[in-house]
Amino acid sequence: MELRQMEYLVAVAEEGHFTRAAALCGVTQSGLSAAIRNLEKELGASLFSRTTRQVALTDAGRALLPFARRMLAQASAGRDAVARASQQLSGRLRLGSEQCLGVIDVGPLLERFRLRYPLVDVQFTQAGSAELATQVRAGDLDVAFLATTEHLGSLRRLELGRRPVVALAHPTDDLARSPQVSWEDLAARDFVDFREPWAIRRLVDDAFADRHLERRVRMSVDDVHTLLDFVQRGLGVAVVPQHVAAKPQAAGLAILELPAGGAPEWVVSAVSGASAAPTAVRLLELLGEANLAVAQPA
């Protein structure tokens, strides 16, 4: 059975007339009639009863009609899908991300997006999670990758993954003698940490506050490599997501597990407004493609 034959079958059934059906399909009446006869021959059954006044479906024709409609609907849907895929996406994508999220590799993701959608104007900014959430709420960003679940309000959130946090200390620190450290022990040390806008700072601040402990942040930084360099120089300890401790710049540092009970987690999400821009939707679709955007758990 051919799609053209199904189109003719539906047209004749709806019009009840071969001439009108042929005009509707843009073919000659003889061509349409020949196609219907060939279909009846193929199926071994008459599909229409023909009189001088009307054309009506037979029982066999009525049985075939819903399948014919379904074939035409599927063909139409297929054409629409091809048209959408063939149409070049354009416009603007405003993306923000906190640095070194671990769960997602933003660079390869943006590279793949630019290759697939070269007409889109991609704008990227790096900032702390709280600031990024504010920018998405204000409509200044279409989508952001961040590491907080707080104060998101009505923003749409797609969790991408989570990691534990660990403590880092200089190998000569007394804390390095044990693979695990308590929050009370850490509170007695000077800290190297990020400034307040960054997610890990808020995470660690809350962890100490929940335990009614105070800590001394002596060094506040804005990038991971500076933080690791300062810990390497014995300027303080740090609490970081697990993937940061695996960086080459952390080699030689003592990696200390934190008590399991109530330990905070590094939770990475993609957030967007209530109505995401088409460019943001396409970007998020790329996240599901194997190993191109999402880092595998350690």
Secondary structure, DSSP 8 states (H G I E B T S, - for coil): --HHHHHHHHHHHHHS-HHHHHHHHTS-HHHHHHHHHHHHHHHTS--EEE-SS-EEE-HHHHHHHHHHHHHHHHHHHHHHHHHHHHS---EEEEEEE-S--SSB-HHHHHHHHHHH-TTEEEEEEE--HHHHHHHHHTTS-SEEEES--SS-TT-EEEEEEEEEEEEEE-TTSGGGGSSB--HHHHHTSEEEEE-TTSHHHHHHHHHHHHTT---EEEEEESSHHHHHHHHHTTS-BEEEEHHHHTSGGGTTSEEEB--STT--EEEEEEEE-SS--HHHHHHHHHTTSTTTSB----
